[in-house]
Amino acid sequence: MQLALEAFCKLHRYHGAKAKRLHAYVAERDPALGALVRDYYAGGMHPGQAQAIVDHVLAPVGGRLVEWESEKVPYPDEGGDTR
């Protein structure tokens, strides 16, 4: 959670907030995000709530990066075989 709030500050070019003031700063600048953070701490800190906060913070820069798996690329070893 701390990283998400720090990312919000960096994205909005605010570098003066101490850790204990981050939530107040966020709630001042973005009431919707402030409400998400308040609900996260009041509601048991569920992973889905944390994900919603991260999505909200990263939305202006295109959102979270999504990981995916692709097919394995054959890599020749010294014997010429591929795995």
C-alpha positions as CSV (number, residue, x, y, z in Angstrom):
1,M,0.0,0.0,0.0
2,Q,2.8,2.4,0.9
3,L,4.3,1.9,-2.6
4,A,1.0,2.7,-4.3
5,L,0.7,5.9,-2.3
6,E,4.3,6.9,-3.0
7,A,3.7,6.2,-6.7
8,F,0.7,8.5,-6.6
9,C,2.9,11.2,-5.2
10,K,5.6,10.7,-7.8
11,L,3.1,10.7,-10.6
12,H,1.7,14.0,-9.3
13,R,5.2,15.4,-8.6
14,Y,4.8,15.8,-4.9
15,H,7.9,14.9,-3.0
16,G,7.4,16.5,0.5
17,A,5.0,14.1,2.2
18,K,6.2,12.0,5.0
19,A,4.9,8.5,5.4
20,K,2.4,9.4,8.1
21,R,1.0,12.2,5.9
22,L,0.6,10.3,2.7
23,H,-3.0,9.2,3.2
24,A,-4.0,12.8,4.1
25,Y,-2.3,14.1,1.0
26,V,-3.9,11.5,-1.3
27,A,-7.4,12.1,0.2
28,E,-6.9,15.8,-0.4
29,R,-5.8,15.5,-4.0
30,D,-8.0,12.5,-5.0
31,P,-11.0,11.9,-2.8
32,A,-11.9,8.7,-4.7
33,L,-8.5,7.2,-4.0
34,G,-8.6,8.5,-0.4
35,A,-11.9,6.6,0.0
36,L,-10.4,3.4,-1.5
37,V,-7.4,3.6,0.9
38,R,-9.7,4.3,3.9
39,D,-11.9,1.3,3.0
40,Y,-8.9,-0.9,2.5
41,Y,-7.6,-0.3,6.1
42,A,-11.1,-0.3,7.6
43,G,-12.3,-3.4,5.8
44,G,-9.7,-5.9,6.6
45,M,-7.0,-5.2,3.9
46,H,-8.3,-7.6,1.3
47,P,-6.1,-8.2,-1.8
48,G,-9.0,-7.1,-4.2
49,Q,-9.1,-3.8,-2.5
50,A,-5.4,-3.3,-2.8
51,Q,-5.6,-4.2,-6.5
52,A,-8.3,-1.6,-7.0
53,I,-6.1,1.0,-5.4
54,V,-3.2,0.1,-7.6
55,D,-5.4,0.2,-10.7
56,H,-6.7,3.6,-9.7
57,V,-3.1,5.0,-9.2
58,L,-1.8,3.5,-12.4
59,A,-4.8,4.4,-14.6
60,P,-3.3,7.7,-15.8
61,V,-0.2,5.9,-17.2
62,G,-2.0,3.0,-18.9
63,G,-2.7,0.7,-16.0
64,R,-0.9,-2.3,-14.6
65,L,1.3,-4.4,-16.8
66,V,-0.2,-7.8,-17.4
67,E,2.0,-10.8,-17.4
68,W,1.5,-13.6,-19.9
69,E,3.1,-16.8,-20.9
70,S,4.2,-17.5,-24.4
71,E,5.4,-20.6,-26.1
72,K,8.9,-21.7,-25.2
73,V,11.4,-20.7,-27.8
74,P,13.7,-23.6,-28.8
75,Y,17.3,-23.0,-27.7
76,P,20.0,-25.1,-29.3
77,D,22.4,-26.7,-26.9
78,E,25.9,-27.6,-27.9
79,G,24.8,-30.9,-29.4
80,G,22.4,-29.3,-31.8
81,D,19.3,-30.5,-30.0
82,T,16.5,-28.1,-29.0
83,R,14.6,-28.3,-25.7
